[in-house]
Amino acid sequence: MQRFEGTSHYVVTDDLKVAVNAAVLLRRPLLVKGEPGTGKTVLAHEIAKAVGAPLIEWNVKSTTKAQQGLYEYDAVARLRDGQLGDERVHDIRNYIRRGKLWEAFTSPQLPVLLIDEIDKADIEFPNDLLQELDRMSFDVYETQERIVAEERPIVVITSNNEKELPDAFLRRCFFHYIKFPDRDTMQAIIDVHFPGIQKVLVSKALEIFYEVREVPGLKKKPSTSELLDWLKLLLAEDMPLDVLQNRDPTKAIPPLHGALLKNEQDIMLFERLAFMARRGG
């Protein structure tokens, strides 16, 4: 299989390339951690595009159980159909819903399986998947059949670090932490999304963006996607460059700050900083 080198729409650092290609070579799940907005989910989409593979997405929620990734047996529907005299009731297969792992194991083309935000689920969720991800097979007890993957799919697992994952699970993964992009990497990301954008505008916007991220006590630091939204708004509103360049320090909050600051505590923090700057002035 060809090596992953990133795509025209996704800027990838050298260490991330190494991690992706190592996981693909070993056929171990690639566990990607990092703060929200660092492109963990998009990575799976771009790997699928780069290698020409179908993408199967399993978006994990707090209520998700590992069994749902294999299959679910709808006994209630079967009971109801039995009461109505439906002929379907005689074949139990009509009431088994395939999960995302089943889809990935039986895909006619080698797929990329994304297990997104695994840390949202119960702490036992990763452990419950260990055997299936290890053996690449599982049993359907209701039909007495075994589902076996002909070829190990490329598995990408993302985590926002909301809770620790079990050691036994971590041992079976190739791990990579996506660091928040530095200014050069962020410049490259912006160039991909806004080709030909005014360099001075980007430079000043980046300066403000990283200043905001470094404010002590900030509850939620703005992410890459929020920076891109902010730039899009600055361009759409045709914001004069001098509004950014000559920003009044006693006003603290950047223009169109709703794209960057996402809760009232952070806005109040900036307002307090502005008040202190005015008093200091």
Summary of the structure (lengths in Angstrom):
residues: 281
radius of gyration: 23.9
end to end distance: 62.2
largest distance: 82.5
contacts: 776
relative contact order: 0.13
helix: 49%
strand: 14%
